[in-house]
Amino acid sequence: MSKDVTGKGEAVVSTVSAERPEATAPVLSMRGVSKHFGAVAALTDIDLDVHAGEVVALVGDNGAGKSTLVKILAGVHPQDTGTVNFDGKDVTIHTPVDSIQLGIATVFQDLALCDNLSVVDNLFLGRELGPWRLNEVEMEVQSWKLLRQLSAKIPSVRIAVASLSGGQRQTVAIARSLLGSPKLIILDEPTAALGVAQTAEVLNLVERLRENGLAVIMISHNMQDVKAVADRVAVLRLGKNNGTFRMKEVSTDELIAAITGATDNVVTQRAAQTGAAAAANAAGTAGTVGGADRLDGPGGGSLPPGQAPGSPGQPGSGPAPEEGAAP
Ligand SMILES: Nc1ncnc2c1ncn2[C@@H]1O[C@H](COP(=O)(O)OP(=O)(O)OP(=O)(O)O)[C@@H](O)[C@H]1O
């Protein structure tokens, strides 16, 4: 059993199975979706399912097609071919308004907040309450209700958004999108450029969205964040599906291999170098390699912790583990 956030900031009981959301019909089901920009095939034949009460991480190298996929769902770009089924119906999303009316909320990286306005003004911007004049009291009450449901740590709903931390700003943007009572929320790199504590705050918030019975798509380049909150991870590579994995059943190395398209990639190469250096140290000789870069290994390295390589995949020998896909 789980709660649902309504447009009025109220909690209602829903019947989503938190243990196994995949047992229910997907909220979103994309089949064979393709998109070209001139000669560039941004997406080719993409399938994606997302269920209520499930967090699906969408990962892939730069240019893999993640933003294009999200923009199709957000009504920014029309797909060329393929079908989108939402909440049991085949739908065509022509515009951002179509997307919002269907129940899809997208929080883009820029957050689209007005820095000079207060939290409550940002939350209700464009949908202010009160038929004749603003019902400030009711808007404030509903803002607190909503933020409390998300366990958000916002000091006051009357302070300007400019004075909030990055994590708090992300929280306000997500809370605002919930006022439309969406069924699916898409978060575009919600932890990018956040510090450790703020990242933890936002990841807690993502878990709260899942508890509230929402379907969540989270784009991320950070494997630690993905491992921390995702139930499944869908990998895109060069605009194509390159595996869907249950988080519990996939290692970071397998994910990196699916993202880069090679088991012999820059991450594994550095891990091997680090191992050689450690062995040399153990043998009493001075190693020349500075630190470990294994994403799931000990020590630090030149990549930020848990960060997937942002560069295009290395040419490699092994096949991507598409067969291991477990939708
Ligand atoms: N409006 C556009 N016009 C032309 N080409 C585009 C457009 N948008 C995206 N592309 C191309 O489509 C491909 C997929 O881009 P997309 O931005 O979806 O990738 P991404 O996975 O989101 O990358 P990143 O992680 O860098 O944001 C790229 O080759 C990109 O250059």
The ligand as a Tripos MOL2 file, in Angstrom:
@<TRIPOS>MOLECULE
LIG
   31    33     1     0     0
SMALL
NO_CHARGES

@<TRIPOS>ATOM
      1 N1         17.4720   19.4530  -31.7690 N.pl3     1 LIG1
      2 C1         18.4040   18.6580  -32.3010 C.ar      1 LIG1
      3 N2         18.8280   18.8420  -33.5710 N.ar      1 LIG1
      4 C2         19.7450   18.0320  -34.1310 C.ar      1 LIG1
      5 N3         20.3130   16.9790  -33.4890 N.ar      1 LIG1
      6 C3         19.9400   16.7460  -32.2290 C.ar      1 LIG1
      7 C4         18.9750   17.5680  -31.5750 C.ar      1 LIG1
      8 N4         18.7920   17.0860  -30.3200 N.ar      1 LIG1
      9 C5         19.6150   16.0170  -30.1990 C.ar      1 LIG1
     10 N5         20.3010   15.8130  -31.3450 N.ar      1 LIG1
     11 C6         21.2580   14.7310  -31.6080 C.3       1 LIG1
     12 O1         20.6310   13.5190  -31.2100 O.3       1 LIG1
     13 C7         21.5610   12.6670  -30.5720 C.3       1 LIG1
     14 C8         21.0560   12.3210  -29.1780 C.3       1 LIG1
     15 O2         21.1560   13.4950  -28.3680 O.3       1 LIG1
     16 P1         20.5710   13.5810  -26.8970 P.3       1 LIG1
     17 O3         20.7300   14.9970  -26.4560 O.co2     1 LIG1
     18 O4         19.2170   13.0140  -26.8630 O.co2     1 LIG1
     19 O5         21.5840   12.6430  -26.0940 O.3       1 LIG1
     20 P2         21.7900   12.5080  -24.5250 P.3       1 LIG1
     21 O6         21.8820   11.0530  -24.2360 O.co2     1 LIG1
     22 O7         20.7280   13.2610  -23.8070 O.co2     1 LIG1
     23 O8         23.1960   13.1990  -24.2990 O.3       1 LIG1
     24 P3         23.7520   14.0280  -23.0160 P.3       1 LIG1
     25 O9         23.9820   13.0310  -21.9310 O.co2     1 LIG1
     26 O10        25.0200   14.6150  -23.5380 O.co2     1 LIG1
     27 O11        22.7170   15.0610  -22.6870 O.co2     1 LIG1
     28 C9         22.8870   13.3920  -30.5770 C.3       1 LIG1
     29 O12        23.6240   12.9500  -31.6820 O.3       1 LIG1
     30 C10        22.4920   14.8340  -30.7310 C.3       1 LIG1
     31 O13        23.5110   15.5690  -31.3680 O.3       1 LIG1
@<TRIPOS>BOND
     1     1     2 1
     2     2     3 ar
     3     2     7 ar
     4     3     4 ar
     5     4     5 ar
     6     5     6 ar
     7     6     7 ar
     8     6    10 ar
     9     7     8 ar
    10     8     9 ar
    11     9    10 ar
    12    10    11 1
    13    11    12 1
    14    11    30 1
    15    12    13 1
    16    13    14 1
    17    13    28 1
    18    14    15 1
    19    15    16 1
    20    16    17 2
    21    16    18 1
    22    16    19 1
    23    19    20 1
    24    20    21 2
    25    20    22 1
    26    20    23 1
    27    23    24 1
    28    24    25 2
    29    24    26 1
    30    24    27 1
    31    28    29 1
    32    28    30 1
    33    30    31 1
@<TRIPOS>SUBSTRUCTURE
     1 LIG1         1 GROUP 0 **** ****
